[in-house]
């Protein structure tokens, strides 16, 4: 349990603005992917939603790995 807590504290939470800037895609695209269960839904904090940066990076890496070379 403690190691999980430590890793959560070591990870950064990012918002949709970060994801949009990181990817160059629109927020509408990511919300559509979330609706289709093809992008992590993140964590709801009040009226905001945040994602662990490592989770977003892993999702992008999976897309890179799946793409034809």
CHARMM internal coordinates of N, CA and C (Angstrom, degrees):
IC EDIT
DIST 1 N 1 CA 1.4558
DIST 1 CA 1 C 1.5246
ANGL 1 N 1 CA 1 C 110.90
DIST 1 C 2 N 1.2916
ANGL 1 CA 1 C 2 N 117.91
DIHE 1 N 1 CA 1 C 2 N -43.49
DIST 2 N 2 CA 1.4450
ANGL 1 C 2 N 2 CA 120.68
DIHE 1 CA 1 C 2 N 2 CA -177.93
DIST 2 CA 2 C 1.5282
ANGL 2 N 2 CA 2 C 111.81
DIHE 1 C 2 N 2 CA 2 C -63.81
DIST 2 C 3 N 1.3438
ANGL 2 CA 2 C 3 N 117.67
DIHE 2 N 2 CA 2 C 3 N -39.02
DIST 3 N 3 CA 1.4565
ANGL 2 C 3 N 3 CA 119.67
DIHE 2 CA 2 C 3 N 3 CA 179.39
DIST 3 CA 3 C 1.5264
ANGL 3 N 3 CA 3 C 111.30
DIHE 2 C 3 N 3 CA 3 C -64.23
DIST 3 C 4 N 1.3506
ANGL 3 CA 3 C 4 N 117.82
DIHE 3 N 3 CA 3 C 4 N -35.52
DIST 4 N 4 CA 1.4546
ANGL 3 C 4 N 4 CA 121.33
DIHE 3 CA 3 C 4 N 4 CA 176.69
DIST 4 CA 4 C 1.5207
ANGL 4 N 4 CA 4 C 110.20
DIHE 3 C 4 N 4 CA 4 C -64.50
DIST 4 C 5 N 1.3207
ANGL 4 CA 4 C 5 N 116.78
DIHE 4 N 4 CA 4 C 5 N -44.16
DIST 5 N 5 CA 1.4512
ANGL 4 C 5 N 5 CA 120.90
DIHE 4 CA 4 C 5 N 5 CA 179.17
DIST 5 CA 5 C 1.5208
ANGL 5 N 5 CA 5 C 110.19
DIHE 4 C 5 N 5 CA 5 C -61.87
DIST 5 C 6 N 1.3090
ANGL 5 CA 5 C 6 N 117.25
DIHE 5 N 5 CA 5 C 6 N -42.67
DIST 6 N 6 CA 1.4575
ANGL 5 C 6 N 6 CA 120.53
DIHE 5 CA 5 C 6 N 6 CA 179.42
DIST 6 CA 6 C 1.5208
ANGL 6 N 6 CA 6 C 110.62
DIHE 5 C 6 N 6 CA 6 C -61.36
DIST 6 C 7 N 1.3258
ANGL 6 CA 6 C 7 N 117.77
DIHE 6 N 6 CA 6 C 7 N -44.44
DIST 7 N 7 CA 1.4562
ANGL 6 C 7 N 7 CA 119.50
DIHE 6 CA 6 C 7 N 7 CA -178.88
DIST 7 CA 7 C 1.5301
ANGL 7 N 7 CA 7 C 110.95
DIHE 6 C 7 N 7 CA 7 C -66.16
DIST 7 C 8 N 1.3268
ANGL 7 CA 7 C 8 N 118.53
DIHE 7 N 7 CA 7 C 8 N -34.49
DIST 8 N 8 CA 1.4598
ANGL 7 C 8 N 8 CA 121.11
DIHE 7 CA 7 C 8 N 8 CA 176.71
DIST 8 CA 8 C 1.5208
ANGL 8 N 8 CA 8 C 110.35
DIHE 7 C 8 N 8 CA 8 C -65.01
DIST 8 C 9 N 1.3004
ANGL 8 CA 8 C 9 N 116.63
DIHE 8 N 8 CA 8 C 9 N -39.12
DIST 9 N 9 CA 1.4638
ANGL 8 C 9 N 9 CA 120.63
DIHE 8 CA 8 C 9 N 9 CA 179.59
DIST 9 CA 9 C 1.5228
ANGL 9 N 9 CA 9 C 111.48
DIHE 8 C 9 N 9 CA 9 C -70.29
DIST 9 C 10 N 1.3212
ANGL 9 CA 9 C 10 N 116.52
DIHE 9 N 9 CA 9 C 10 N -28.69
DIST 10 N 10 CA 1.4590
ANGL 9 C 10 N 10 CA 120.83
DIHE 9 CA 9 C 10 N 10 CA -179.39
DIST 10 CA 10 C 1.5236
ANGL 10 N 10 CA 10 C 112.32
DIHE 9 C 10 N 10 CA 10 C -80.12
DIST 10 C 11 N 1.3233
ANGL 10 CA 10 C 11 N 117.94
DIHE 10 N 10 CA 10 C 11 N -17.98
DIST 11 N 11 CA 1.4587
ANGL 10 C 11 N 11 CA 121.81
DIHE 10 CA 10 C 11 N 11 CA -177.83
DIST 11 CA 11 C 1.5246
ANGL 11 N 11 CA 11 C 109.55
DIHE 10 C 11 N 11 CA 11 C -90.84
DIST 11 C 12 N 1.3165
ANGL 11 CA 11 C 12 N 116.16
DIHE 11 N 11 CA 11 C 12 N 149.22
DIST 12 N 12 CA 1.4497
ANGL 11 C 12 N 12 CA 122.51
DIHE 11 CA 11 C 12 N 12 CA -178.79
DIST 12 CA 12 C 1.5238
ANGL 12 N 12 CA 12 C 109.45
DIHE 11 C 12 N 12 CA 12 C -98.28
DIST 12 C 13 N 1.3311
ANGL 12 CA 12 C 13 N 117.32
DIHE 12 N 12 CA 12 C 13 N 141.08
DIST 13 N 13 CA 1.4516
ANGL 12 C 13 N 13 CA 121.45
DIHE 12 CA 12 C 13 N 13 CA 172.80
DIST 13 CA 13 C 1.5189
ANGL 13 N 13 CA 13 C 108.51
DIHE 12 C 13 N 13 CA 13 C -91.12
DIST 13 C 14 N 1.3337
ANGL 13 CA 13 C 14 N 116.07
DIHE 13 N 13 CA 13 C 14 N 135.32
DIST 14 N 14 CA 1.4623
ANGL 13 C 14 N 14 CA 121.14
DIHE 13 CA 13 C 14 N 14 CA -179.90
DIST 14 CA 14 C 1.5222
ANGL 14 N 14 CA 14 C 109.11
DIHE 13 C 14 N 14 CA 14 C -124.13
DIST 14 C 15 N 1.3181
ANGL 14 CA 14 C 15 N 115.59
DIHE 14 N 14 CA 14 C 15 N 156.19
DIST 15 N 15 CA 1.4602
ANGL 14 C 15 N 15 CA 120.76
DIHE 14 CA 14 C 15 N 15 CA 179.43
DIST 15 CA 15 C 1.5324
ANGL 15 N 15 CA 15 C 110.33
DIHE 14 C 15 N 15 CA 15 C -104.07
DIST 15 C 16 N 1.3242
ANGL 15 CA 15 C 16 N 115.09
DIHE 15 N 15 CA 15 C 16 N 178.98
DIST 16 N 16 CA 1.4633
ANGL 15 C 16 N 16 CA 120.13
DIHE 15 CA 15 C 16 N 16 CA -178.15
DIST 16 CA 16 C 1.5262
ANGL 16 N 16 CA 16 C 110.84
DIHE 15 C 16 N 16 CA 16 C -63.66
DIST 16 C 17 N 1.3127
ANGL 16 CA 16 C 17 N 117.79
DIHE 16 N 16 CA 16 C 17 N -33.75
DIST 17 N 17 CA 1.4658
ANGL 16 C 17 N 17 CA 120.38
DIHE 16 CA 16 C 17 N 17 CA 178.64
DIST 17 CA 17 C 1.5314
ANGL 17 N 17 CA 17 C 110.19
DIHE 16 C 17 N 17 CA 17 C -59.07
DIST 17 C 18 N 1.3272
ANGL 17 CA 17 C 18 N 116.75
DIHE 17 N 17 CA 17 C 18 N -41.97
DIST 18 N 18 CA 1.4647
ANGL 17 C 18 N 18 CA 120.81
DIHE 17 CA 17 C 18 N 18 CA 177.44
DIST 18 CA 18 C 1.5305
ANGL 18 N 18 CA 18 C 110.03
DIHE 17 C 18 N 18 CA 18 C -61.84
DIST 18 C 19 N 1.3328
ANGL 18 CA 18 C 19 N 116.77
DIHE 18 N 18 CA 18 C 19 N -46.43
DIST 19 N 19 CA 1.4643
ANGL 18 C 19 N 19 CA 121.82
DIHE 18 CA 18 C 19 N 19 CA -177.43
DIST 19 CA 19 C 1.5233
ANGL 19 N 19 CA 19 C 110.73
DIHE 18 C 19 N 19 CA 19 C -62.13
DIST 19 C 20 N 1.3271
ANGL 19 CA 19 C 20 N 116.77
DIHE 19 N 19 CA 19 C 20 N -42.37
DIST 20 N 20 CA 1.4633
ANGL 19 C 20 N 20 CA 121.74
DIHE 19 CA 19 C 20 N 20 CA 178.78
DIST 20 CA 20 C 1.5276
ANGL 20 N 20 CA 20 C 110.25
DIHE 19 C 20 N 20 CA 20 C -63.57
DIST 20 C 21 N 1.3238
ANGL 20 CA 20 C 21 N 117.45
DIHE 20 N 20 CA 20 C 21 N -45.38
DIST 21 N 21 CA 1.4690
ANGL 20 C 21 N 21 CA 121.09
DIHE 20 CA 20 C 21 N 21 CA 179.01
DIST 21 CA 21 C 1.5172
ANGL 21 N 21 CA 21 C 110.97
DIHE 20 C 21 N 21 CA 21 C -65.97
DIST 21 C 22 N 1.3208
ANGL 21 CA 21 C 22 N 117.18
DIHE 21 N 21 CA 21 C 22 N -38.46
DIST 22 N 22 CA 1.4655
ANGL 21 C 22 N 22 CA 123.16
DIHE 21 CA 21 C 22 N 22 CA -179.17
DIST 22 CA 22 C 1.5226
ANGL 22 N 22 CA 22 C 111.15
DIHE 21 C 22 N 22 CA 22 C -65.14
DIST 22 C 23 N 1.3310
ANGL 22 CA 22 C 23 N 115.79
DIHE 22 N 22 CA 22 C 23 N -38.28
DIST 23 N 23 CA 1.4609
ANGL 22 C 23 N 23 CA 120.35
DIHE 22 CA 22 C 23 N 23 CA -171.81
DIST 23 CA 23 C 1.5242
ANGL 23 N 23 CA 23 C 114.82
DIHE 22 C 23 N 23 CA 23 C -99.57
DIST 23 C 24 N 1.3190
ANGL 23 CA 23 C 24 N 116.72
DIHE 23 N 23 CA 23 C 24 N -29.35
DIST 24 N 24 CA 1.4594
ANGL 23 C 24 N 24 CA 120.00
DIHE 23 CA 23 C 24 N 24 CA -172.91
DIST 24 CA 24 C 1.5192
ANGL 24 N 24 CA 24 C 112.89
DIHE 23 C 24 N 24 CA 24 C 82.31
DIST 24 C 25 N 1.3210
ANGL 24 CA 24 C 25 N 116.85
DIHE 24 N 24 CA 24 C 25 N 2.53
DIST 25 N 25 CA 1.4616
ANGL 24 C 25 N 25 CA 121.53
DIHE 24 CA 24 C 25 N 25 CA 178.08
DIST 25 CA 25 C 1.5340
ANGL 25 N 25 CA 25 C 108.35
DIHE 24 C 25 N 25 CA 25 C -95.17
DIST 25 C 26 N 1.3310
ANGL 25 CA 25 C 26 N 116.86
DIHE 25 N 25 CA 25 C 26 N 169.97
DIST 26 N 26 CA 1.4635
ANGL 25 C 26 N 26 CA 120.35
DIHE 25 CA 25 C 26 N 26 CA -178.96
DIST 26 CA 26 C 1.5259
ANGL 26 N 26 CA 26 C 111.04
DIHE 25 C 26 N 26 CA 26 C -88.89
DIST 26 C 27 N 1.3253
ANGL 26 CA 26 C 27 N 114.70
DIHE 26 N 26 CA 26 C 27 N 159.23
DIST 27 N 27 CA 1.4599
ANGL 26 C 27 N 27 CA 119.48
DIHE 26 CA 26 C 27 N 27 CA 176.32
DIST 27 CA 27 C 1.5303
ANGL 27 N 27 CA 27 C 110.58
DIHE 26 C 27 N 27 CA 27 C -64.60
DIST 27 C 28 N 1.3266
ANGL 27 CA 27 C 28 N 117.25
DIHE 27 N 27 CA 27 C 28 N -34.20
DIST 28 N 28 CA 1.4734
ANGL 27 C 28 N 28 CA 120.62
DIHE 27 CA 27 C 28 N 28 CA 178.66
DIST 28 CA 28 C 1.5181
ANGL 28 N 28 CA 28 C 110.85
DIHE 27 C 28 N 28 CA 28 C -60.08
DIST 28 C 29 N 1.3206
ANGL 28 CA 28 C 29 N 116.63
DIHE 28 N 28 CA 28 C 29 N -38.21
DIST 29 N 29 CA 1.4593
ANGL 28 C 29 N 29 CA 121.14
DIHE 28 CA 28 C 29 N 29 CA 178.58
DIST 29 CA 29 C 1.5205
ANGL 29 N 29 CA 29 C 110.34
DIHE 28 C 29 N 29 CA 29 C -61.44
DIST 29 C 30 N 1.3318
ANGL 29 CA 29 C 30 N 117.20
DIHE 29 N 29 CA 29 C 30 N -45.93
DIST 30 N 30 CA 1.4593
ANGL 29 C 30 N 30 CA 120.60
DIHE 29 CA 29 C 30 N 30 CA -178.41
DIST 30 CA 30 C 1.5269
ANGL 30 N 30 CA 30 C 111.94
DIHE 29 C 30 N 30 CA 30 C -69.14
DIST 30 C 31 N 1.3244
ANGL 30 CA 30 C 31 N 117.28
DIHE 30 N 30 CA 30 C 31 N -37.76
DIST 31 N 31 CA 1.4712
ANGL 30 C 31 N 31 CA 118.99
DIHE 30 CA 30 C 31 N 31 CA 176.88
DIST 31 CA 31 C 1.5307
ANGL 31 N 31 CA 31 C 110.64
DIHE 30 C 31 N 31 CA 31 C -65.38
DIST 31 C 32 N 1.3183
ANGL 31 CA 31 C 32 N 117.34
DIHE 31 N 31 CA 31 C 32 N -35.77
DIST 32 N 32 CA 1.4618
ANGL 31 C 32 N 32 CA 120.79
DIHE 31 CA 31 C 32 N 32 CA 175.49
DIST 32 CA 32 C 1.5330
ANGL 32 N 32 CA 32 C 109.93
DIHE 31 C 32 N 32 CA 32 C -63.96
DIST 32 C 33 N 1.3409
ANGL 32 CA 32 C 33 N 116.77
DIHE 32 N 32 CA 32 C 33 N -44.96
DIST 33 N 33 CA 1.4653
ANGL 32 C 33 N 33 CA 120.32
DIHE 32 CA 32 C 33 N 33 CA 177.63
DIST 33 CA 33 C 1.5303
ANGL 33 N 33 CA 33 C 111.51
DIHE 32 C 33 N 33 CA 33 C -61.21
DIST 33 C 34 N 1.3314
ANGL 33 CA 33 C 34 N 117.26
DIHE 33 N 33 CA 33 C 34 N -39.04
DIST 34 N 34 CA 1.4747
ANGL 33 C 34 N 34 CA 120.19
DIHE 33 CA 33 C 34 N 34 CA 177.69
DIST 34 CA 34 C 1.5245
ANGL 34 N 34 CA 34 C 110.18
DIHE 33 C 34 N 34 CA 34 C -62.78
DIST 34 C 35 N 1.3120
ANGL 34 CA 34 C 35 N 116.60
DIHE 34 N 34 CA 34 C 35 N -42.39
DIST 35 N 35 CA 1.4691
ANGL 34 C 35 N 35 CA 120.81
DIHE 34 CA 34 C 35 N 35 CA 179.29
DIST 35 CA 35 C 1.5282
ANGL 35 N 35 CA 35 C 111.11
DIHE 34 C 35 N 35 CA 35 C -61.26
DIST 35 C 36 N 1.3483
ANGL 35 CA 35 C 36 N 116.37
DIHE 35 N 35 CA 35 C 36 N -33.40
DIST 36 N 36 CA 1.4643
ANGL 35 C 36 N 36 CA 122.06
DIHE 35 CA 35 C 36 N 36 CA 178.83
DIST 36 CA 36 C 1.5350
ANGL 36 N 36 CA 36 C 112.46
DIHE 35 C 36 N 36 CA 36 C -88.68
DIST 36 C 37 N 1.3334
ANGL 36 CA 36 C 37 N 116.90
DIHE 36 N 36 CA 36 C 37 N 6.70
DIST 37 N 37 CA 1.4727
ANGL 36 C 37 N 37 CA 123.22
DIHE 36 CA 36 C 37 N 37 CA -178.01
DIST 37 CA 37 C 1.5257
ANGL 37 N 37 CA 37 C 112.11
DIHE 36 C 37 N 37 CA 37 C 58.93
DIST 37 C 38 N 1.3391
ANGL 37 CA 37 C 38 N 116.25
DIHE 37 N 37 CA 37 C 38 N 36.87
DIST 38 N 38 CA 1.4678
ANGL 37 C 38 N 38 CA 120.86
DIHE 37 CA 37 C 38 N 38 CA 179.74
DIST 38 CA 38 C 1.5219
ANGL 38 N 38 CA 38 C 112.26
DIHE 37 C 38 N 38 CA 38 C -114.09
DIST 38 C 39 N 1.3554
ANGL 38 CA 38 C 39 N 116.33
DIHE 38 N 38 CA 38 C 39 N 3.09
DIST 39 N 39 CA 1.4620
ANGL 38 C 39 N 39 CA 122.74
DIHE 38 CA 38 C 39 N 39 CA 174.71
DIST 39 CA 39 C 1.5208
ANGL 39 N 39 CA 39 C 106.98
DIHE 38 C 39 N 39 CA 39 C -143.11
DIST 39 C 40 N 1.3347
ANGL 39 CA 39 C 40 N 117.61
DIHE 39 N 39 CA 39 C 40 N 142.78
DIST 40 N 40 CA 1.4653
ANGL 39 C 40 N 40 CA 119.68
DIHE 39 CA 39 C 40 N 40 CA -178.52
DIST 40 CA 40 C 1.5281
ANGL 40 N 40 CA 40 C 111.59
DIHE 39 C 40 N 40 CA 40 C -56.08
DIST 40 C 41 N 1.3152
ANGL 40 CA 40 C 41 N 115.99
DIHE 40 N 40 CA 40 C 41 N 139.67
DIST 41 N 41 CA 1.4644
ANGL 40 C 41 N 41 CA 120.82
DIHE 40 CA 40 C 41 N 41 CA -178.35
DIST 41 CA 41 C 1.5235
ANGL 41 N 41 CA 41 C 112.24
DIHE 40 C 41 N 41 CA 41 C -78.99
DIST 41 C 42 N 1.3175
ANGL 41 CA 41 C 42 N 117.52
DIHE 41 N 41 CA 41 C 42 N -15.21
DIST 42 N 42 CA 1.4541
ANGL 41 C 42 N 42 CA 120.13
DIHE 41 CA 41 C 42 N 42 CA 178.16
DIST 42 CA 42 C 1.5205
ANGL 42 N 42 CA 42 C 112.32
DIHE 41 C 42 N 42 CA 42 C 74.16
DIST 42 C 43 N 1.3088
ANGL 42 CA 42 C 43 N 114.99
DIHE 42 N 42 CA 42 C 43 N -163.25
DIST 43 N 43 CA 1.4604
ANGL 42 C 43 N 43 CA 122.56
DIHE 42 CA 42 C 43 N 43 CA -176.29
DIST 43 CA 43 C 1.5182
ANGL 43 N 43 CA 43 C 108.13
DIHE 42 C 43 N 43 CA 43 C -118.95
DIST 43 C 44 N 1.3122
ANGL 43 CA 43 C 44 N 116.33
DIHE 43 N 43 CA 43 C 44 N 129.25
DIST 44 N 44 CA 1.4563
ANGL 43 C 44 N 44 CA 121.79
DIHE 43 CA 43 C 44 N 44 CA 177.95
DIST 44 CA 44 C 1.5246
ANGL 44 N 44 CA 44 C 107.93
DIHE 43 C 44 N 44 CA 44 C -85.64
DIST 44 C 45 N 1.3275
ANGL 44 CA 44 C 45 N 117.03
DIHE 44 N 44 CA 44 C 45 N 120.38
DIST 45 N 45 CA 1.4596
ANGL 44 C 45 N 45 CA 123.50
DIHE 44 CA 44 C 45 N 45 CA 177.72
DIST 45 CA 45 C 1.5298
ANGL 45 N 45 CA 45 C 107.66
DIHE 44 C 45 N 45 CA 45 C -122.35
DIST 45 C 46 N 1.3142
ANGL 45 CA 45 C 46 N 116.23
DIHE 45 N 45 CA 45 C 46 N 99.23
DIST 46 N 46 CA 1.4612
ANGL 45 C 46 N 46 CA 119.53
DIHE 45 CA 45 C 46 N 46 CA -174.29
DIST 46 CA 46 C 1.5111
ANGL 46 N 46 CA 46 C 109.10
DIHE 45 C 46 N 46 CA 46 C 65.80
DIST 46 C 47 N 1.3284
ANGL 46 CA 46 C 47 N 115.82
DIHE 46 N 46 CA 46 C 47 N -126.08
DIST 47 N 47 CA 1.4712
ANGL 46 C 47 N 47 CA 119.31
DIHE 46 CA 46 C 47 N 47 CA 178.98
DIST 47 CA 47 C 1.5316
ANGL 47 N 47 CA 47 C 111.53
DIHE 46 C 47 N 47 CA 47 C -94.85
DIST 47 C 48 N 1.3303
ANGL 47 CA 47 C 48 N 116.86
DIHE 47 N 47 CA 47 C 48 N 4.46
DIST 48 N 48 CA 1.4601
ANGL 47 C 48 N 48 CA 121.72
DIHE 47 CA 47 C 48 N 48 CA -178.30
DIST 48 CA 48 C 1.5228
ANGL 48 N 48 CA 48 C 111.59
DIHE 47 C 48 N 48 CA 48 C -108.73
DIST 48 C 49 N 1.3043
ANGL 48 CA 48 C 49 N 115.46
DIHE 48 N 48 CA 48 C 49 N 161.45
DIST 49 N 49 CA 1.4516
ANGL 48 C 49 N 49 CA 122.02
DIHE 48 CA 48 C 49 N 49 CA 176.97
DIST 49 CA 49 C 1.5254
ANGL 49 N 49 CA 49 C 107.45
DIHE 48 C 49 N 49 CA 49 C -125.74
DIST 49 C 50 N 1.3356
ANGL 49 CA 49 C 50 N 115.12
DIHE 49 N 49 CA 49 C 50 N 137.55
DIST 50 N 50 CA 1.4643
ANGL 49 C 50 N 50 CA 121.30
DIHE 49 CA 49 C 50 N 50 CA 179.23
DIST 50 CA 50 C 1.5256
ANGL 50 N 50 CA 50 C 108.85
DIHE 49 C 50 N 50 CA 50 C -132.66
DIST 50 C 51 N 1.3336
ANGL 50 CA 50 C 51 N 115.01
DIHE 50 N 50 CA 50 C 51 N 154.72
DIST 51 N 51 CA 1.4564
ANGL 50 C 51 N 51 CA 122.62
DIHE 50 CA 50 C 51 N 51 CA 178.77
DIST 51 CA 51 C 1.5165
ANGL 51 N 51 CA 51 C 108.63
DIHE 50 C 51 N 51 CA 51 C -125.60
DIST 51 C 52 N 1.3261
ANGL 51 CA 51 C 52 N 116.44
DIHE 51 N 51 CA 51 C 52 N 149.09
DIST 52 N 52 CA 1.4532
ANGL 51 C 52 N 52 CA 119.32
DIHE 51 CA 51 C 52 N 52 CA 171.00
DIST 52 CA 52 C 1.5171
ANGL 52 N 52 CA 52 C 107.29
DIHE 51 C 52 N 52 CA 52 C -72.68
DIST 52 C 53 N 1.3126
ANGL 52 CA 52 C 53 N 115.58
DIHE 52 N 52 CA 52 C 53 N 130.82
DIST 53 N 53 CA 1.4624
ANGL 52 C 53 N 53 CA 121.07
DIHE 52 CA 52 C 53 N 53 CA -178.15
DIST 53 CA 53 C 1.5233
ANGL 53 N 53 CA 53 C 110.93
DIHE 52 C 53 N 53 CA 53 C -55.93
DIST 53 C 54 N 1.3257
ANGL 53 CA 53 C 54 N 117.15
DIHE 53 N 53 CA 53 C 54 N -40.42
DIST 54 N 54 CA 1.4649
ANGL 53 C 54 N 54 CA 120.31
DIHE 53 CA 53 C 54 N 54 CA -179.58
DIST 54 CA 54 C 1.5284
ANGL 54 N 54 CA 54 C 111.39
DIHE 53 C 54 N 54 CA 54 C -63.69
DIST 54 C 55 N 1.3329
ANGL 54 CA 54 C 55 N 117.18
DIHE 54 N 54 CA 54 C 55 N -34.42
DIST 55 N 55 CA 1.4622
ANGL 54 C 55 N 55 CA 121.45
DIHE 54 CA 54 C 55 N 55 CA 178.60
DIST 55 CA 55 C 1.5359
ANGL 55 N 55 CA 55 C 110.58
DIHE 54 C 55 N 55 CA 55 C -67.98
DIST 55 C 56 N 1.3233
ANGL 55 CA 55 C 56 N 116.92
DIHE 55 N 55 CA 55 C 56 N -41.10
DIST 56 N 56 CA 1.4604
ANGL 55 C 56 N 56 CA 121.74
DIHE 55 CA 55 C 56 N 56 CA 178.32
DIST 56 CA 56 C 1.5234
ANGL 56 N 56 CA 56 C 109.88
DIHE 55 C 56 N 56 CA 56 C -65.92
DIST 56 C 57 N 1.3234
ANGL 56 CA 56 C 57 N 116.80
DIHE 56 N 56 CA 56 C 57 N -45.43
DIST 57 N 57 CA 1.4644
ANGL 56 C 57 N 57 CA 120.59
DIHE 56 CA 56 C 57 N 57 CA 179.35
DIST 57 CA 57 C 1.5219
ANGL 57 N 57 CA 57 C 111.19
DIHE 56 C 57 N 57 CA 57 C -62.47
DIST 57 C 58 N 1.3356
ANGL 57 CA 57 C 58 N 117.14
DIHE 57 N 57 CA 57 C 58 N -39.71
DIST 58 N 58 CA 1.4629
ANGL 57 C 58 N 58 CA 121.27
DIHE 57 CA 57 C 58 N 58 CA 178.68
DIST 58 CA 58 C 1.5312
ANGL 58 N 58 CA 58 C 110.16
DIHE 57 C 58 N 58 CA 58 C -64.21
DIST 58 C 59 N 1.3250
ANGL 58 CA 58 C 59 N 117.00
DIHE 58 N 58 CA 58 C 59 N -40.03
DIST 59 N 59 CA 1.4621
ANGL 58 C 59 N 59 CA 120.79
DIHE 58 CA 58 C 59 N 59 CA 179.27
DIST 59 CA 59 C 1.5305
ANGL 59 N 59 CA 59 C 109.91
DIHE 58 C 59 N 59 CA 59 C -62.30
DIST 59 C 60 N 1.3349
ANGL 59 CA 59 C 60 N 116.44
DIHE 59 N 59 CA 59 C 60 N -45.06
DIST 60 N 60 CA 1.4633
ANGL 59 C 60 N 60 CA 120.07
DIHE 59 CA 59 C 60 N 60 CA 178.45
DIST 60 CA 60 C 1.5262
ANGL 60 N 60 CA 60 C 111.05
DIHE 59 C 60 N 60 CA 60 C -64.16
DIST 60 C 61 N 1.3141
ANGL 60 CA 60 C 61 N 117.36
DIHE 60 N 60 CA 60 C 61 N -39.99
DIST 61 N 61 CA 1.4601
ANGL 60 C 61 N 61 CA 120.74
DIHE 60 CA 60 C 61 N 61 CA 179.79
DIST 61 CA 61 C 1.5291
ANGL 61 N 61 CA 61 C 110.81
DIHE 60 C 61 N 61 CA 61 C -63.10
DIST 61 C 62 N 1.3326
ANGL 61 CA 61 C 62 N 117.10
DIHE 61 N 61 CA 61 C 62 N -38.26
DIST 62 N 62 CA 1.4687
ANGL 61 C 62 N 62 CA 120.72
DIHE 61 CA 61 C 62 N 62 CA 176.62
DIST 62 CA 62 C 1.5308
ANGL 62 N 62 CA 62 C 110.05
DIHE 61 C 62 N 62 CA 62 C -61.25
DIST 62 C 63 N 1.3267
ANGL 62 CA 62 C 63 N 117.40
DIHE 62 N 62 CA 62 C 63 N -40.90
DIST 63 N 63 CA 1.4714
ANGL 62 C 63 N 63 CA 120.40
DIHE 62 CA 62 C 63 N 63 CA 178.77
DIST 63 CA 63 C 1.5338
ANGL 63 N 63 CA 63 C 109.80
DIHE 62 C 63 N 63 CA 63 C -64.21
DIST 63 C 64 N 1.3101
ANGL 63 CA 63 C 64 N 117.77
DIHE 63 N 63 CA 63 C 64 N -40.88
DIST 64 N 64 CA 1.4678
ANGL 63 C 64 N 64 CA 121.29
DIHE 63 CA 63 C 64 N 64 CA 178.86
DIST 64 CA 64 C 1.5280
ANGL 64 N 64 CA 64 C 109.66
DIHE 63 C 64 N 64 CA 64 C -64.30
DIST 64 C 65 N 1.3367
ANGL 64 CA 64 C 65 N 116.64
DIHE 64 N 64 CA 64 C 65 N -44.49
DIST 65 N 65 CA 1.4568
ANGL 64 C 65 N 65 CA 120.97
DIHE 64 CA 64 C 65 N 65 CA -179.24
DIST 65 CA 65 C 1.5278
ANGL 65 N 65 CA 65 C 112.33
DIHE 64 C 65 N 65 CA 65 C -63.84
DIST 65 C 66 N 1.3333
ANGL 65 CA 65 C 66 N 116.58
DIHE 65 N 65 CA 65 C 66 N -33.31
DIST 66 N 66 CA 1.4698
ANGL 65 C 66 N 66 CA 121.45
DIHE 65 CA 65 C 66 N 66 CA -178.62
DIST 66 CA 66 C 1.5231
ANGL 66 N 66 CA 66 C 112.55
DIHE 65 C 66 N 66 CA 66 C -79.13
DIST 66 C 67 N 1.3124
ANGL 66 CA 66 C 67 N 117.75
DIHE 66 N 66 CA 66 C 67 N -20.76
DIST 67 N 67 CA 1.4616
ANGL 66 C 67 N 67 CA 119.92
DIHE 66 CA 66 C 67 N 67 CA -174.20
DIST 67 CA 67 C 1.5287
ANGL 67 N 67 CA 67 C 110.65
DIHE 66 C 67 N 67 CA 67 C -73.73
DIST 67 C 68 N 1.3205
ANGL 67 CA 67 C 68 N 116.02
DIHE 67 N 67 CA 67 C 68 N 146.24
DIST 68 N 68 CA 1.4641
ANGL 67 C 68 N 68 CA 119.39
DIHE 67 CA 67 C 68 N 68 CA 178.68
DIST 68 CA 68 C 1.5177
ANGL 68 N 68 CA 68 C 110.44
DIHE 67 C 68 N 68 CA 68 C -63.98
DIST 68 C 69 N 1.2964
ANGL 68 CA 68 C 69 N 114.75
DIHE 68 N 68 CA 68 C 69 N 144.04
DIST 69 N 69 CA 1.4688
ANGL 68 C 69 N 69 CA 119.93
DIHE 68 CA 68 C 69 N 69 CA -178.13
DIST 69 CA 69 C 1.5056
ANGL 69 N 69 CA 69 C 110.23
DIHE 68 C 69 N 69 CA 69 C -103.25
END
COOR INIT
IC SEED 1 N 1 CA 1 C
IC BUILD
